[in-house]
Amino acid sequence: MKKFIKHTKPYGKQQRGMAFIEVMLAALVLVVGCVGFLKLQRIGLQSSFNDYARAQGVAISQGFIDGLRGNIRFLGVDKADRTGSIVSSAAMAATALPQTKANCKANVPETACAKAVLDYHKYVANTYMQRAVPGDGRSVLCYAESPDADLLGYMRVTFLWLDNTSSAKAALTADNCPAFNDRPAGDLLTHSVSIYAQL
């Protein structure tokens, strides 16, 4: 007796490989992952740069204050001698160290000695500012004495900078410096560091 074996054919063709929609979904997931990784890397670099600039700003501000303290008797009594700003400048950093134009040991006006002392410390501060945040107008050091007559010699020194993603923004100027009792405006609030000190 013969046995008959019935062979059945599957409906449709058997699936082989990956469907086009699956390839597109895999590519989409890969692209989204790459974009996310690049964004995280950018944020990490920006954060590292700002941390470095903030640490350098503290050192520059403290050095400027210490320099003024060491020459306090030459600064005179005029508040204008202790209020101003230093806008980072590559040209200033490339020039020779400014020579003292007044012999402060002789009988000369206090304003002449004050200008000579400030010119020297501005040059030194600008040199370090160029190393911390290279580029003209990428940082500014603001210094001001308290307007309160009872706080003579009490100063605020603020270091402002633009981060490494702000190349399209306008350069910083003395106008960005806050008043003694104010805070930096806008985004500069998170890109600033201030030190209060008694000279």
C-alpha positions in Angstrom: 0.0 0.0 0.0 1.4 3.3 -1.1 1.5 6.2 1.3 0.7 9.6 -0.2 2.5 12.6 1.5 0.9 15.9 0.8 3.3 18.7 0.5 1.8 22.1 1.3 3.3 25.3 0.1 3.4 28.3 2.4 1.3 31.2 1.5 3.4 34.0 0.0 7.2 34.1 -0.1 9.4 33.5 2.9 10.9 36.7 4.4 14.6 37.1 3.9 16.7 40.0 5.2 15.3 43.2 6.7 12.4 45.2 5.4 13.0 48.8 4.1 11.1 50.3 7.0 13.3 48.5 9.5 16.4 49.8 7.9 15.0 53.4 8.0 14.1 53.0 11.7 17.5 51.7 12.6 19.1 54.7 10.7 16.8 57.1 12.5 17.8 55.7 15.9 21.5 56.0 14.9 21.2 59.6 13.7 19.4 60.6 16.9 22.0 59.0 19.0 24.9 60.7 17.1 23.2 64.1 17.4 22.6 63.6 21.1 26.3 62.6 21.6 27.6 65.6 19.7 25.3 67.9 21.7 26.5 66.4 25.0 30.1 66.8 23.9 29.5 70.5 23.0 27.9 71.1 26.4 30.8 69.4 28.1 33.4 71.5 26.3 31.5 74.7 27.0 31.1 73.8 30.7 34.8 73.0 31.0 35.7 76.3 29.3 33.5 78.4 31.6 34.9 76.6 34.7 38.4 77.4 33.5 37.5 81.1 32.8 35.8 81.4 36.2 38.8 80.1 38.0 41.1 82.4 36.0 38.8 85.3 36.7 39.0 84.8 40.4 42.8 84.6 40.2 43.0 87.7 38.0 40.6 89.7 40.2 42.5 88.7 43.4 45.8 89.6 41.8 44.5 93.0 40.7 43.3 93.7 44.2 46.6 92.6 45.8 48.5 94.9 43.4 46.4 97.9 44.5 46.8 97.0 48.1 50.6 96.9 47.7 50.5 100.4 46.3 47.6 101.9 48.3 49.5 105.0 49.4 50.1 106.0 45.7 46.4 105.7 44.7 45.4 109.1 46.0 42.0 110.0 47.4 40.1 110.6 44.1 37.5 107.9 43.6 38.1 108.0 39.9 41.5 106.5 40.5 39.8 103.3 41.7 36.8 103.1 39.3 37.1 101.8 35.8 37.5 98.8 33.5 40.0 96.8 31.6 38.8 95.4 28.3 41.0 92.6 27.0 43.2 93.7 24.1 45.8 91.6 22.3 47.5 94.8 21.2 48.0 96.0 24.8 49.3 92.6 25.7 51.8 92.7 22.9 53.2 96.1 23.8 56.2 96.6 26.1 55.6 96.9 29.8 54.6 100.5 30.6 57.2 102.6 32.2 56.5 104.6 35.3 56.1 108.2 34.3 56.1 109.6 37.8 58.7 109.2 40.5 56.4 108.5 43.4 59.2 108.9 45.9 59.6 112.5 44.9 57.2 115.3 45.7 54.8 114.8 42.8 51.0 115.0 42.6 49.2 111.9 43.9 47.2 111.7 40.7 50.4 111.1 38.7 51.5 108.3 40.9 48.0 106.8 40.9 47.9 106.8 37.1 51.4 105.2 36.9 50.4 102.4 39.3 47.0 101.7 37.6 48.6 101.6 34.2 51.0 99.0 35.3 48.4 96.8 37.0 46.0 97.2 34.0 48.8 95.9 31.8 49.5 92.9 34.0 45.7 92.1 34.3 45.2 92.3 30.6 48.1 90.0 29.9 46.5 87.3 32.1 43.0 88.0 30.6 44.4 87.3 27.1 45.7 84.0 28.3 42.5 83.0 30.0 40.1 84.1 27.3 42.0 85.0 24.1 40.6 87.7 21.8 39.8 91.3 21.8 36.7 92.1 23.9 36.2 88.5 25.0 36.6 89.5 28.6 36.6 92.6 30.8 37.7 93.4 34.3 35.5 96.0 36.1 36.6 97.7 39.3 34.7 100.2 41.3 34.9 101.7 44.8 31.8 101.8 47.0 29.8 105.1 46.6 29.1 105.0 50.3 31.3 107.6 52.0 31.6 105.4 55.1 33.1 102.6 53.0 36.1 104.4 51.6 38.5 101.9 50.0 35.9 99.1 49.8 36.0 97.8 46.2 34.2 95.4 44.0 36.1 93.7 41.1 34.1 91.8 38.6 35.5 89.6 35.8 33.2 89.1 32.8 33.8 86.8 29.8 32.2 85.4 26.7 32.2 81.6 26.4 33.6 79.6 23.5 30.2 79.5 21.8 29.6 83.2 21.8 31.8 84.2 18.8 28.8 85.8 17.1 28.0 88.0 20.0 29.2 91.6 20.2 32.5 92.1 22.0 32.4 93.2 25.7 33.0 96.9 26.5 33.1 99.0 29.6 29.4 99.5 29.2 28.9 95.9 30.3 30.3 96.7 33.7 27.7 96.7 36.4 27.4 99.4 39.0 28.8 98.7 42.5 25.4 97.5 43.8 24.1 95.9 40.6 24.5 92.5 39.0 25.7 91.8 35.5 22.8 91.9 33.0 21.4 89.1 30.9 23.6 86.0 30.1 26.6 87.7 31.7 25.2 86.9 35.1 26.3 83.3 34.6 29.6 84.4 33.0 30.9 86.6 35.7 32.7 86.4 39.0 32.9 89.2 41.6 35.2 89.8 44.6 34.6 92.4 47.3 37.7 93.6 49.2 38.9 96.4 51.4 42.0 98.0 50.2 
